[in-house]
Amino acid sequence: MNEISTPRPNNLDAFWMPFTANRAYKASPRMLARAEGMHYYTTAGEAVIDGTAGLWCVNAGHGRREITEAIQQQAAVLDFAPTFQLGHPIAFQAAAKVAEHTPDGLDRVFFTNSGSESADTALKIALAYQRARGQAQRVRLVGRERGYHGVGFGGISVGGIGPNRKQFGAMLPYVDHLPHTHLPDRNAFSRGLPAHGAHLADALEALVALHGDTIAAVMVEPLAGSTGVLVPPEGYLQRLRALCDKHGILLIFDEVITGFGRLGTFFGSERVGVTPDILTMAKGLTNAAVPMGAVAVHDRIFRAIVDEAPAGIELFHGYTYSGHPLAAAAAVAAIDLHVREELPARARAMEDYFADGAHSLKDLPNVIDIRNYGLVAGIELQGRAGKPTDRAVRIFHRCFDAGVLIRTTGDIIALSPPLIVEKPHVDRIFGTIAEAIRAEAA
Ligand SMILES: Cc1ncc(COP(=O)(O)O)c(C=O)c1O
């Protein structure tokens, strides 16, 4: 055994960390030991305000007793049971609970374990649906530049992030992309939905002109989070919906970030006023306490695939842990918490104050755009010449060391605090970011 593979206490070598600059991190590690409410606590016991709900996922705040107890009780009763040709009550209960909050008609729920699996599942269901309804020529999938749909092959192919694709070869065939909706020249410093850009949806017409009736589905995030908070232009999603209807194309919303109250409604589709045919979720579904994702599918799609199939398995797809008892118990408890504490409405009520905080940074050095919607804000910085991401990474470290967790992507700061955030937290988050931006002005 060489030195690296020998387990040692406190050895950081073995864990190949995801989406991490491993060498830089391990040279200067920052560790979180526990969490409660709006705060993480480091191994040194320092409190850090969570400005990002973990990774856009701990929407109800950390360490929620109701969720923890539901998981504990479920683990003691039924640790695991298959959902292939068998069932257990809590999985059905969780699906029914999810369906209570999805848009009208989207009341069939397929469980996965992550947002990535939800994205790939949604794409597969879309293809299976087109085939089931006699449109087997519809094999093309359309995503959008700067879209993020996780890291499965479906997700990175339909997603539109160059660096996430370039190490991994040819991707799925028959995939095309719409242009992204970021128009800084026209929409910089917009509050809420930017005014310009609805016409960008018309690019779908051009793809239909090119590919005819071979497009199965379009998948977009209602608000693109991971590539730096791209808020949909006013009317854009409506136009996309209308074009999908006109051309027999399914519209999939990836609501992995926008689900569970983030935009001030239970799902983002309600806030933006557009109902997709298929909706993916994960993250806030269990308040991130146990991994779980899900895909909500319109009844008509379910029926086309399931009711019309010959006897036997109707969809050859699923995961060992689809509807895992612990995750299902966490989902039921998390959804109940959202309802009892009216978390979506709470987020909506805080939105203006949060937006004021974000836009107060406008005149600071190197701030070139600020955008917000729901409890999400993006602050775009001018990167250092020849050193992309350097300024944002340094600001991230400064904020962390001053007790505020932010997220950066490229030279953009992305904020998405738990929905229980209060005004003093908001003040603290933006005050700390302001100081860090000033300190990195040079
Ligand atoms: C819109 C969207 N889809 C999919 C994913 C992937 O989710 P996961 O990391 O759980 O696979 C994410 C993660 O941030 C996301 O933001």
PDBQT file of the ligand as one rigid body, heavy atoms in Angstrom, charges set to zero:
ROOT
HETATM    1  C1  LIG A 501     -31.365  22.848 -12.141  1.00  0.00    +0.000 C 
HETATM    2  C2  LIG A 501     -30.565  21.696 -11.628  1.00  0.00    +0.000 A 
HETATM    3  N1  LIG A 501     -30.745  20.482 -12.135  1.00  0.00    +0.000 NA
HETATM    4  C3  LIG A 501     -30.055  19.422 -11.700  1.00  0.00    +0.000 A 
HETATM    5  C4  LIG A 501     -29.126  19.553 -10.699  1.00  0.00    +0.000 A 
HETATM    6  C5  LIG A 501     -28.335  18.371 -10.260  1.00  0.00    +0.000 C 
HETATM    7  O1  LIG A 501     -28.726  17.926  -9.014  1.00  0.00    +0.000 OA
HETATM    8  P1  LIG A 501     -27.808  16.877  -8.234  1.00  0.00    +0.000 P 
HETATM    9  O2  LIG A 501     -26.538  17.562  -7.895  1.00  0.00    +0.000 OA
HETATM   10  O3  LIG A 501     -28.674  16.511  -7.043  1.00  0.00    +0.000 OA
HETATM   11  O4  LIG A 501     -27.615  15.706  -9.129  1.00  0.00    +0.000 OA
HETATM   12  C6  LIG A 501     -28.917  20.808 -10.115  1.00  0.00    +0.000 A 
HETATM   13  C7  LIG A 501     -27.919  20.991  -9.050  1.00  0.00    +0.000 C 
HETATM   14  O5  LIG A 501     -27.568  22.075  -8.666  1.00  0.00    +0.000 OA
HETATM   15  C8  LIG A 501     -29.642  21.916 -10.604  1.00  0.00    +0.000 A 
HETATM   16  O6  LIG A 501     -29.431  23.136 -10.133  1.00  0.00    +0.000 OA
ENDROOT
TORSDOF 0
